[in-house]
Amino acid sequence: MSGTSEGIARPGIAGPGIAGRIDHTLLRADATAFDIDRHCREALEHGFATVCVHGLWVARCAALLGASAVRVASVVGFPLGGAAPEAKRFAARLAVEQGASEIDLMIALGALKGGDLDLVRRDADGVVRSCHEDGAIVKLILETGSLSLVEKEAACRIAVECGVDFVKTSTGFGASGATTDDVALLRRLVGPAIGVKASGGIRDLETARAMLRAGATRIGTSSSPRIVAEERS
């Protein structure tokens, strides 16, 4: 990975204001190593909470970010949730071994929609147990835009039972993204001890602040530099 980390400043703490609550997200299929390097530089410059990337890029991001306060998050089972539970556990463990400290796990959406809650629970529990053994946190992505109220309630109940650290609204690749109504609902369903990540369609400061007011504790967005620039203007 020669030439990727030279000249990058390394802040000691996450950025002030909204920056420290943002997962700076780059999940485009066509993202290149150049794009990833720029993404990490932006995260270091602004002090975002994490960079959120595909597993392919975890080791590169971990090397670039080094001992800075910016952590590496990786998606697993993304964006459809249809991988076998064993494959999800392996992908999560590999990402953690390569430097990820946060895993955004896509719920077994088809099983949830089909009412097979035991499979949904086993799928999530295996990843949570594996990650927690290594000190990594898990955010369970629900894809709220595809769920009924009953399904949202069931997903949140499973999230609490499995001990996830966050529930997350959306992949950003589904039918719709985060809404303040869904964020407020998730906050009510999981209670105060579990984080809520609002993700999908958050492109400006006004929307990000609305999500935080509704109960979100983390924001997932690819528009992070624009949002912090608006806050500072």
N, C-alpha and C positions, 0 to 999 in steps of 0.2 A: 504494500500500500504506500509506496514511496511517493512523496510529494503531496500527500493529501492533507497533512495536518500542520504544515509549516505556517508560521505567522498568524495562527489563530489565537486570539486572546481567550483566557479562561477565567471568567468571573467566579468568585468563590461561593456566591449564593444565588438563588433564583431571583429573577427580576422583581422589582416593586410593582404595585398595582396589579392590573389584570394579567400581566405577562406571566407571573408565577403560577397562574391557574390554567395556562393554556398548554394543551398537547399539540405541538406544531407538527401537522400531519402531512405526509407525502406518501400516498398510496396509489398513485397512477401506475398503471401497468407498464407504461413506457418511460418511467423515470430512469435516468442513467446515473452512473457513478458521479458525473459532474453535478447533476441535480442534487444528489444526496449530499455531496460535499458543501454545496451552497446552502442547503437546508440546515446543516449542522452549524455553519457559520452564522446564519441568521438566529438560530436558537441561542448560541453563545452571546451574540451581540445584544439580544433583547432579554435574555434570562428566562426563556420559557421553561415550563416544568419538565417537559420531555420532547423528544422527537419521536414520532410514531411512524414506523416504517414496516415494510414487509421483512420477513425473516432473512431474505437474501442479503439485506443490507445491515443487519444487526452488528456483526463484527466490525464492519467499517465504521459505523457510527460510534460504537464503543471506543474504538481507537482514536477517532477524531475528538470525541468529547472528553476523553481521559478522566481526570479527577475533578472535573467541573461539577457544578450542582445540577447540570442538565442531565436527565436520565434518558435511557433508551427504552421505548415501549415498542412491542412488536405485536402484530395481529396474528391470530391463529384461527383456522377454520373460516377464513374470511374470503368473500363476503357472504357466502351462502349457508355456512354452517353444516354442510352435508358430509364432511369427512368423518371417517370412523372415529369413535372415541379414542382408540389406541393411537391413531395417527395424530390426533390433536394433542394427546399427552406427549408423544415423542417430539412434535414440533415445538411445543411449549418448553419442554426440558432443554432441547437444543438451543432455543433462543436465549434461555437464561444462562446456559453454559457459555454462550458466545457474548454475553454482556447485557442482555435485557434485564431490567429490574421490574418491568411492568408488562403484563400480557393482556391484550384486548381479545377476549375469546368470543367468537360468534356462537350464540346458542344453537342447539340442534332444532332449527326452525321448523323443519318438516315434521319432526316428532312432536313438537309443541302444538302445531296446528292440527295434527292428527290425534291429539289427546294422549299420547304415550309419555306421560309425565315421568314414569320410572326411567325411561331412556334419557330424557332431558336431564334428570337428576344425576344419573350415573355419568353422563357425558361431562357435565360441569364439575362434578365432585372430583373426578379423576384429575382434571387439570388443576383445580384449586389445591388439592392435597400435594400434588407434585411441586407446584410453584411455591407453596408455603413452606415446604421442606427446605427450599433454597432461599427463602427470604424474599421472594418476589410476590408482588400483588397481582390480583386478577380483576379485570373489569369485564363483566358479562354483558355482551351486546344483545339487546332484545329485538331490535328492528320494530319499534313500536308502531310505525306506520302500516305494518302488515298484520297487527294483532287486534283482536277484540278486547274489550275491557276484561272479560273473564280470563283471556289468555295472558294479558298483562299482569293480572293479579296472580295467576298461577306461576308465571315466570319469576315474579318478585318473591313469592313464597319460597320457591326453589332456591333462588339466589341467597336468601337469608339462611335457609337450612344448610346450604353448602358452604357458607362462610365467605362469600365473595367480598371483595373490598369495595367495589363500585358496581352499580348497574349503569349501563350506557344506552342511550336512546336508540342510536341508529348507526349503520355503516357509512351512510352518505352515498351508497350505491343502490338503495332501495327505492320504493315508490315515493317516499317522502322522508324529510329529515326531522330534526328536533322541533318540538313545539313547547311553548311554555306550559300548556295544559298537561302535556305528558310529563314534563319535568316535575311539575307540582304533584302529579299523581304518583310518580315513582318515589318522590321524597316521602309522601304520606305512607306508601306501602312498605318501604324498607326501613323507615324510621331514621333517627338522627345518627346512628352509628355507622351507617354504610354511605359511601360517597355516591353521588349522582353525576354522571358525565353527560353533558348535552353535546351532541355531535350531529352534523348533517345540516347544511344550509346556513351556517352561521358565518356571515361574511362582513359584518360591520360591528362597531362598538355598541350601538344601540341594542342590537339583537343579543349580543353576548351579555350585556348587563341585564337584559330582561330575563335571560336564562338563569343568571346568578340570583336574581331577586326571586325567581320561582323555586329555587332550592338546589340548583346545580352547584357543585363544588369544583368541577373541572369542565373546561371547554375544549372540544376537539374541532380544529379548523385548519384549513390550508391558507386562510386569509390572515394569519397571525400578524405579519408585519403591518398590514393595513390597519388592523384593530389597535395595535399599540401606538401607531402613529396618530390615529384619531384621538386616543386618550391623552397623548402628550401635546396635542395642538391647542 
